[in-house]
Structures are given as C-alpha cells and as structure tokens.
Amino acid sequence: MKTPSESNKNKLIITRKTNISNLLEIDPSLSEMLGEIGLGCAGCFLAKEESIEDGAMAHGIPDEEINHLVKVLNEEIKNRFKR
C-alpha cells in the first residue's frame, strides 16, 4: 500500500487487513489510538509485516474491539483529512 497523497487521505478506508506500518506512515499520531487498546505498534518490528487484525489477535484483543478500532480509525482519518 502506497502512502496516499494529502488529497486522497480523506478517501482512505482502513480495514482489519490494513498493515500497521502503512497506517502509521499515513499518520504517526494514530499510534496513540492503537496503544489505547493494547497495541504498542510504533516501535514493534512486527508492525512492518502485521495487519491490524494480526497484531490485535496476537495481543488477545477480541473481535468486537478490533471492529470498533477499525471504525474509530476510519472516523478519525475522515475527520482529520476532511476537505
């Protein structure tokens, strides 16, 4: 996944399969949201290979919380890059 241009960030859709490292390239401050549910991904070497789903499952985060995180991340991206 290429990092989207500023004009395309508001069209970005984050899914459970979104790579954590790519997500943090889009907006490094999203690491705080990941950390709030137990994913301290910013410094983890596995973030380059893992999706949000993979990382969350490895940390024992339930499906409902993963789905909620994805929803919140999409809302956050939409609000931050609104045009």
N, C-alpha and C positions, 0 to 999 in steps of 0.2 A: 504494500500500500504506500503510495507516494503521499508526502505531506501536501495537503491541499493548499491552494493559494488562498489569500485572505478573502477573496470574493467567493470562493467555493466552500469555505468553512461552515457557512450557515446552511449548506445543503448536505453536510456530512451526516451520515447515520451510523451510530455506534451500535454494535451488536455484541452478543456474548462471545462471538468469534473474533472480535477486534483484537489485534495484537496490542499488548500493554505498552510496549516500547513505542509503537507508532502513535498510540493515543497520547502519550506523554510528549512526543515531538510536536503534536498539534498544539498542546497547551500544558506545559510542565506543572502548572499550578493544580491540575486535576489530580496530581498525586496525593493531595490532601484528602480529596474525596475517597480515593482508593484506601488510603490509610485509615480513614474513619471506620471502615468495615473490616479492617484487619489485613489489608494488602499493602504492605510497605514496599511497593514495587520499584520505586525510583532508583534505589541502589542495588536491586537484585539482578544478578547476572542472568537469571532465567527470564526476566522481562522481555529480553530480545526474542525469545522463542515462544513464550506463552501467550495465550489469549486471556481475556478477562475471565472467561469460564474456567480455563485450565488452572489459572492462578487461584481463583476463588475456591475451586473444588479441592485443590491441594492444601488449602488452609481450612477446609471443613466448613466453608460458608454454604448455607442451604440455598437451594434453587430459588426460593422466593426472594431472598436477599440479593442474589445475583440479578434476577429480573428487575428488582427495584433499583439497583445500582445503575443498570443499563438505562432504565427510564430516566433517572435523575441526571445521568451524564448527558443524555440527549437533550434534555431540557436546558441544562447548563450551557452546552455548546450553542444551542439555538439562541439563548438569551445573550450570550457573550458576543456572538458574531452576527447579530441581527442587523439588517441593512434596511 
